[in-house]
């Protein structure tokens, strides 16, 4: 619009019609300045040479310099614009000028051609600088993330050392004492109880070693529980369990499988602690979109001989947090017969 206004204001009344049409064509060529900047400049040059479209050709040259920077198209375009400003049409008018006017035309030609190139190069340099600054900011963010990961890795390693030095030592002593009790006792019930304690202690040590491996590696690439091992979990749960499970899909991720396994494990532990004598029902159903785990039990049928330590309610909270991170959910509540129910849903992918 500015180029059209420039042509409309400067064209004299007695101007030849072809100069007006060439000037209008130069303004129309600006529509190509973004997709085809060099072609737009070439099409705008005749309207400046034989017409009045000076601003149009300057806009075209500036767009070319902005997009091509130091490409040879820019210098060829600048030379064309300079020639259009220095060489006058018709030739008779140019030959009639004095040498002083030729020098002035050369100077003005440098200004007309140089100013769009300078502005285009400046805009391109600013764009490149902004890109470099964005890359630098991204690099700093990655550096901060790597530093945070290093700090977390150091903290995880420290936690792993403390757990290994404290917890594993005590569990090993429990397993050794249970073995000694099983060998020294003459009572069958006592030997069975001691053997159960030793089995649970050994399994806890294996779980602890897996956890320590994950902590030390700072990644979840160590051995993880698998939902396909539910049969072993149910067999050694210490409570009556009725298991119903579908075939697991091949697209089930290791994180979802481990989360579903931990859900069943935590629920069976709670049944053993809070509902002695009750039968647990474990249902695992799958679909192309999700894995559904439901564990329910009836009211306790007997009181525990020795009260087990309370977990403080953090087990179910941890299950809910794990499900939330995976895009699933956990729902808990009581049943009409006085029991308890846990339902968990996990996406397959």
Phi, psi and omega in degrees: 000321178295320179296319177296319178297321179298316179294316184295325182280334188260340183293123177286162183294327184268015182291142177298146182300326183294330178292325178292317180293320177296322178294318178296322178296324177297318178294320179293330180295340179296341177296341180262007188292337179273306181285323184226076186293322181292318177297321178298320179293316180299320179288336181275340184299315180302325180291336175274323183290312184252003182229221189227017188268062180289314180295324180298315181289329177292319176298318180296318179293321178296319177296321178296316180293326180295320185270327184259344180057246185265024178291154182297337174302322182295314183289324175296316178297320178296321178295320178297317180295318178299316179298320179297327180280327183276319182273125182261149176237132003283168186297328183298323179292322179294317181292338181279351182280153177281169181295329179297319179292326176296319177296316178298319178297322177295318179295313179296326176297321177296320180292314182296321180276328185280326183296313177298323178295316180297316180294319179297317177296323179294317178296319178296319178296321178295319178297316178296320178296319178297321177296317179296320179295321177296318177296321178296318178296319177296322178296320178294322177297317177296323178295318177296320178296319178295321177296317178296321178296322178295319178296317178296320179297320179295319179292320178295320178296322178294318177297321179297319179296317181294319179295320179294317184289328184263297189291314184295328179295315181293319180294323177298320177296320178298315179297320180293318179295322178295321178295318179295320179294321179295325181281329186268338185278144177264348182276130182297318181298319179294319179295320179295318178297317179296321178295322177296318179298318180294320179296315179294323179294318179297318179295321178296321177297320178296317177298320180294321178296320177298315179297319179295323177297320178294318180297318184285331181274349181056032178201157180268055181250006178276178177301136181230152179297150184236138180297339178288350178265021182297327182300315178295321180296315181293322182294328182253021184286333182085004177223155176295129184226135172247116186253131173231116185222137174276167173291134184281142178288155180290338182275005182290126182281161181295324180294317180292319179298316179295320180295317178295320178298314180296327178297312179296318181298315180294319181294319179293324175297319179294323177297316180296326183278317192250346181225064181298137180088347181277152178265133178264139177246120181247121179238123177239112180241146182233155174216170179300341184257329188207165172246129182246125179241127177229127177234123180223156178214158177277189179291151178299138181263346181207164177263144181291139179295319179236121182297133179272150181294143180279143178277358179079008179080009182279341182296308180293324177296320177295321177298318180296319179294318178298317179296321180297320179295331181269000181088014179251199179205159179231132180236131181234157178175169179274159178256160181301334182271012178092008180266202184220151183223139176231126177239131180229140177235131179230135177291147183290318182247000000 
